[in-house]
Amino acid sequence: MPPNEVQANRALQLHREMLVVDMHSDVHLDVLRLRGRGETHVLERRHLSRWQAGSVNAVVLNTIAKFGPDPYPYRTTPVQNYLFTIDAIHREIAESPRCFQLVLEPKDILQARREGKIGLIIGLEGAEAVESDLGLLRCYYRLGLRVMNLTWHHRNLAADGVAEPSGSGLSHFGRALVRELNRLGIIIDLSHLSPQGVDDVLDLSDSPVMASHSNAKALCDHNRNLDDRQIARISSNGGMIGVVFLGRFVAEKDPTLDHVLDHVDHIAGIAGTEHVGIGPDYCDHAEDMIISARRVAGPHQPVDDPTIPFAKGLEDAGRLPCLTQGLVARGYDDAAIQGILGENFLNLFQKVRGNA
């Protein structure tokens, strides 16, 4: 049921007052593409206005160093590509210092918000850029890495991705990687990891973890979504799940805002609202490379649709207030909404950094 006028107005006020954190964005792919053509101020020119319209305060840039069969867009090694990407993010912040701030600690998110900036949190999606050397991980940490997915869809030296048929989990190196991520205080992200890998990390990690952009498998039977047992285990670890808006993870047909809210309801019903966040996975600016990567990801990945559909009503970051309106209409109280929009992520970040 859509919100009535009173609910809608209250939701808009709440949304503007609350901390809003996007737990997973691929916007850096647009940055790399355009900076490779000689452009500058990409985030400020092309993405800032939508983040501001959505009252976004912080964004996790889960940077992919190897997408599909080749690194993108320079077709160099994953290590070089990741260094290019980190450099691009630092340069974007330096070019637009009144708009963006690098986040190294939880307090930086709050400082950026006070100063009217958007905090940018550097992530890494897939361990390819670490190769087999934890020294590289430590170098990336010094450059700002604070969130890491162990895999994208495919197998690497650390673990199997969710698209692999073997069902394997962490390797010996992957286990060493988890321990070093804990020691450094880098958030471990389980999205894209094989089911056995999820269990392995939860058995091993001393810090809470997250699945930044994964929905409930019970509502949408996609291999990237989480089953109820996984949701319960992640929450019992003290971790959280970011609900994703990308259509094929939301509903098999005609995904909408209501379907996204159904996922929130389902995950919160198992884990509690304090373990729910938002990880929209906005990636419409990278359709060509995503479709190319699908072609080598296995038969379960659709390749005939040339668009990246998002749930109707949540098509871009500027529509995030609609999610808050939906949460209000469904009876979530202010504290629960505050947690879902961003406070839960901030609390997780504080715990991981505190355990470092």
VOGU-3710 file (C-alpha; in Angstrom, 3 decimals, decimal comma):
1> mppnevqanr> 0,000/0,000/0,000  1,480/3,398/-0,969  1,940/5,987/1,801  -0,734/8,590/2,370  0,167/12,272/2,174  0,963/12,611/5,889  3,173/9,520/5,811  4,901/10,662/2,622  5,736/14,091/4,028  6,963/12,602/7,304
11> alqlhremlv> 9,117/10,119/5,404  10,741/12,861/3,326  11,587/14,802/6,483  13,008/11,683/8,135  15,059/10,840/5,068  16,673/14,283/5,014  17,506/14,073/8,731  18,947/10,554/8,781  22,337/9,181/7,793  22,096/7,489/4,372
21> vdmhsdvhld> 24,820/5,045/3,282  24,954/3,252/-0,074  26,750/0,024/0,842  27,610/-0,959/-2,741  28,154/1,180/-5,831  29,925/0,512/-9,136  30,130/4,210/-10,007  33,923/4,027/-10,144  33,559/2,150/-13,458  32,139/5,334/-14,960
31> vlrlrgrget> 35,008/7,278/-13,411  37,593/4,952/-14,959  35,952/4,993/-18,371  35,701/8,773/-18,606  39,018/9,627/-16,994  40,575/7,262/-19,508  39,198/9,633/-22,164  40,800/12,616/-20,453  37,779/13,867/-18,509  37,965/15,152/-14,911
41> hvlerrhlsr> 35,494/15,893/-12,074  33,432/12,871/-13,166  31,715/12,271/-9,837  30,878/15,933/-9,387  29,559/16,406/-12,917  27,705/13,137/-13,457  26,736/11,638/-10,093  26,731/14,247/-7,331  23,287/15,662/-8,152  21,566/12,278/-7,865
51> wqagsvnavv> 23,363/11,490/-4,599  22,273/14,868/-3,259  18,686/14,299/-4,411  18,742/11,027/-2,487  20,367/12,660/0,580  23,240/10,165/0,339  25,984/10,799/2,904  28,439/7,984/2,146  29,056/5,500/-0,660  31,081/2,285/-0,681
61> lntiakfgpd> 32,922/2,040/-4,005  33,319/-1,733/-4,379  36,003/-1,514/-6,981  36,350/-4,394/-9,448  39,902/-5,011/-10,629  38,985/-7,961/-12,866  35,556/-8,038/-14,478  34,827/-11,133/-16,530  37,616/-12,473/-18,746  39,744/-9,315/-18,656
71> pypyrttpvq> 40,422/-6,362/-16,362  38,473/-3,278/-17,403  38,942/-0,831/-18,996  42,706/-0,840/-19,479  43,202/-4,601/-19,955  46,263/-4,579/-17,747  46,852/-6,839/-14,743  44,355/-6,723/-11,851  47,019/-5,158/-9,632  47,682/-2,334/-12,083
81> nylftidaih> 43,983/-1,853/-12,751  43,197/-1,587/-9,067  45,975/0,944/-8,546  44,604/2,952/-11,503  41,197/2,875/-9,834  42,366/3,925/-6,380  44,352/6,738/-7,966  41,282/7,867/-9,904  39,204/7,999/-6,713  41,873/10,010/-4,898
91> reiaesprcf> 42,133/12,409/-7,837  38,364/12,869/-7,980  38,362/13,818/-4,277  41,280/16,213/-4,804  39,477/17,849/-7,753  36,216/18,274/-5,806  37,242/18,755/-2,146  34,068/20,654/-1,284  31,971/17,710/-2,472  33,773/14,549/-1,373
101> qlvlepkdil> 35,900/13,194/1,454  37,873/9,968/1,709  36,578/7,768/4,540  39,210/5,893/6,531  37,415/5,700/9,881  33,734/5,772/10,950  34,135/9,311/12,288  34,986/10,447/8,740  31,439/9,574/7,613  30,005/11,824/10,310
111> qarregkigl> 32,510/14,602/9,580  31,686/14,509/5,863  27,987/14,748/6,676  28,512/17,742/8,983  30,440/19,513/6,233  27,877/18,747/3,539  30,181/16,346/1,696  29,743/12,761/0,578  32,106/10,265/2,163  33,729/7,841/-0,279
121> iiglegaeav> 34,743/4,438/1,085  37,190/2,457/-1,051  36,319/-1,203/-1,538  37,606/-4,114/-3,606  35,337/-6,680/-5,265  37,368/-9,845/-5,742  40,798/-10,893/-4,472  42,472/-11,012/-7,892  44,313/-7,757/-7,169  45,834/-9,298/-4,036
131> esdlgllrcy> 47,283/-12,161/-6,090  48,862/-14,436/-3,457  50,604/-11,730/-1,464  49,118/-10,222/1,694  51,705/-7,483/1,367  49,630/-6,119/-1,518  46,566/-6,095/0,738  48,487/-4,078/3,311  49,550/-1,604/0,620  45,932/-1,178/-0,491
141> yrlglrvmnl> 44,930/-0,643/3,134  47,420/2,215/3,385  45,841/3,721/0,248  42,383/3,593/1,835  40,892/0,108/1,337  38,219/-0,486/3,988  35,746/-3,009/2,442  36,540/-6,189/0,509  34,534/-8,848/-1,316  36,555/-12,045/-1,549
151> twhhrnlaad> 35,175/-12,875/-5,019  33,081/-11,641/-7,872  31,265/-14,503/-9,655  34,352/-16,564/-10,454  37,060/-18,538/-8,673  40,252/-16,845/-7,604  43,130/-17,801/-5,317  41,084/-16,994/-2,200  37,740/-18,705/-2,845  35,041/-19,775/-5,274
161> gvaepsgsgl> 32,522/-17,245/-6,485  28,833/-18,015/-6,584  28,914/-18,877/-10,316  31,411/-21,712/-9,920  29,945/-25,261/-10,156  32,311/-26,925/-7,684  30,776/-25,603/-4,475  34,169/-25,044/-2,868  34,783/-22,408/-0,217  37,932/-20,728/1,070
171> shfgralvre> 41,391/-21,892/0,056  44,300/-21,914/2,523  45,229/-18,489/1,148  41,621/-17,340/1,525  41,714/-18,277/5,195  44,918/-16,301/5,682  43,291/-13,411/3,834  40,264/-13,428/6,170  42,538/-13,340/9,210  44,522/-10,414/7,788
181> lnrlgiiidl> 41,340/-8,526/6,880  40,225/-8,926/10,497  43,595/-7,753/11,790  43,632/-4,667/9,589  39,998/-3,787/10,303  38,735/-4,141/6,722  35,053/-5,096/6,425  34,569/-8,502/4,777  31,779/-8,523/2,183  30,144/-11,899/1,420
191> shlspqgvdd> 28,128/-10,901/-1,655  29,147/-12,975/-4,723  30,831/-15,620/-2,540  29,910/-19,313/-2,897  27,612/-20,760/-0,185  30,462/-22,836/1,251  32,656/-19,744/1,220  30,026/-17,847/3,207  30,032/-20,601/5,832  33,828/-20,704/5,903
201> vldlsdspvm> 34,104/-16,959/6,510  31,453/-17,018/9,224  33,265/-19,892/10,938  36,584/-18,047/10,799  35,989/-14,311/11,119  36,497/-12,646/14,496  34,663/-9,526/13,304  31,127/-9,052/12,002  30,768/-9,210/8,225  28,234/-8,023/5,676
211> ashsnakalc> 26,628/-9,026/2,414  26,461/-5,573/0,874  24,113/-6,296/-2,040  22,170/-9,528/-1,608  18,452/-10,236/-1,262  16,375/-13,090/0,141  16,492/-16,286/-1,888  13,101/-17,293/-0,487  11,528/-14,429/-2,437  13,703/-14,467/-5,552
221> dhnrnlddrq> 15,525/-17,697/-6,323  18,731/-16,251/-7,753  22,085/-17,801/-6,914  23,355/-14,395/-5,748  20,694/-14,151/-3,051  20,903/-15,565/0,486  18,833/-18,370/1,943  17,232/-18,052/5,371  19,982/-20,051/7,086  22,665/-17,726/5,698
231> iarissnggm> 20,685/-14,648/6,736  20,400/-16,023/10,275  24,118/-16,888/10,434  25,213/-13,464/9,202  23,051/-11,720/11,794  24,215/-14,019/14,610  27,784/-13,044/13,667  26,727/-9,438/14,267  26,752/-8,716/10,539  24,246/-7,211/8,137
241> igvvflgrfv> 22,675/-7,577/4,704  22,290/-4,739/2,209  19,112/-5,054/0,175  19,837/-4,711/-3,553  17,606/-2,953/-6,082  18,957/-4,548/-9,275  15,926/-6,150/-10,861  16,997/-9,746/-11,376  17,789/-10,069/-7,649  14,451/-8,530/-6,644
251> aekdptldhv> 11,781/-10,428/-8,590  11,649/-12,753/-11,573  9,305/-10,400/-13,417  8,513/-6,686/-13,228  10,472/-5,800/-10,052  9,080/-2,878/-8,055  9,661/-0,912/-4,878  7,109/-3,147/-3,150  9,187/-6,205/-4,019  12,249/-4,539/-2,486
261> ldhvdhiagi> 10,248/-3,807/0,654  9,205/-7,462/0,738  12,894/-8,385/0,896  13,407/-5,905/3,738  10,456/-7,462/5,584  11,751/-10,994/5,060  15,339/-10,302/6,109  14,253/-8,185/9,086  11,843/-10,926/10,136  14,754/-13,352/10,433
271> agtehvgigp> 17,619/-11,100/11,468  16,015/-8,010/12,989  16,037/-4,527/11,474  19,426/-3,797/13,083  20,985/-6,187/10,552  19,494/-4,612/7,391  20,983/-1,921/5,152  20,812/-0,771/1,525  23,179/-1,844/-1,269  21,418/-0,712/-4,459
281> dycdhaedmi> 24,178/-1,812/-6,890  23,536/1,029/-9,331  25,490/0,089/-12,446  23,425/1,287/-15,420  26,396/3,346/-16,635  28,333/0,101/-17,218  25,793/-1,999/-19,137  28,153/-2,960/-21,955  30,871/-4,449/-19,754  28,356/-6,199/-17,492
291> isarrvagph> 26,681/-7,908/-20,440  30,108/-8,868/-21,797  31,011/-10,393/-18,445  27,728/-12,318/-18,330  28,657/-14,101/-21,524  31,447/-15,946/-19,723  29,700/-16,282/-16,352  27,645/-19,353/-17,175  24,225/-20,202/-18,598  22,365/-18,812/-15,582
301> qpvddptipf> 23,399/-15,288/-16,567  21,029/-13,638/-19,094  22,833/-12,088/-22,055  19,994/-11,169/-24,383  18,692/-8,161/-22,429  20,716/-5,048/-23,363  19,465/-3,090/-20,331  20,114/-3,241/-16,602  16,627/-2,874/-15,071  16,213/-1,663/-11,496
311> akgledagrl> 13,120/-2,005/-9,356  10,441/0,425/-10,527  10,434/3,375/-8,170  14,112/2,990/-7,236  15,760/3,493/-10,608  18,564/5,750/-9,362  19,994/7,218/-6,170  17,718/10,229/-6,409  14,750/7,943/-5,738  16,016/6,708/-2,346
321> pcltqglvar> 13,444/8,801/-0,440  10,808/6,530/-2,004  12,283/3,631/-0,039  11,880/5,597/3,185  8,295/6,408/2,241  7,673/2,707/1,717  9,219/1,807/5,072  7,010/4,372/6,826  3,922/3,063/5,031  4,754/-0,479/6,182
331> gyddaaiqgi> 4,929/0,601/9,807  8,675/0,669/10,484  9,472/3,013/13,368  11,993/5,846/13,191  14,784/3,894/14,894  14,434/0,955/12,492  14,430/3,247/9,453  17,445/5,128/10,780  19,314/1,850/11,084  18,351/0,555/7,647
341> lgenflnlfq> 19,299/3,775/5,860  22,776/4,053/7,346  23,258/3,717/11,103  23,530/-0,072/10,932  26,440/0,218/8,517  28,106/2,852/10,698  27,769/0,554/13,731  29,259/-2,367/11,789  32,163/-0,207/10,596  32,817/0,893/14,185
351> kvrgna> 32,866/-2,709/15,431  35,236/-3,884/12,696  37,600/-0,976/13,251  37,408/-1,496/17,014  38,434/-5,151/16,598  41,424/-4,291/14,410
//
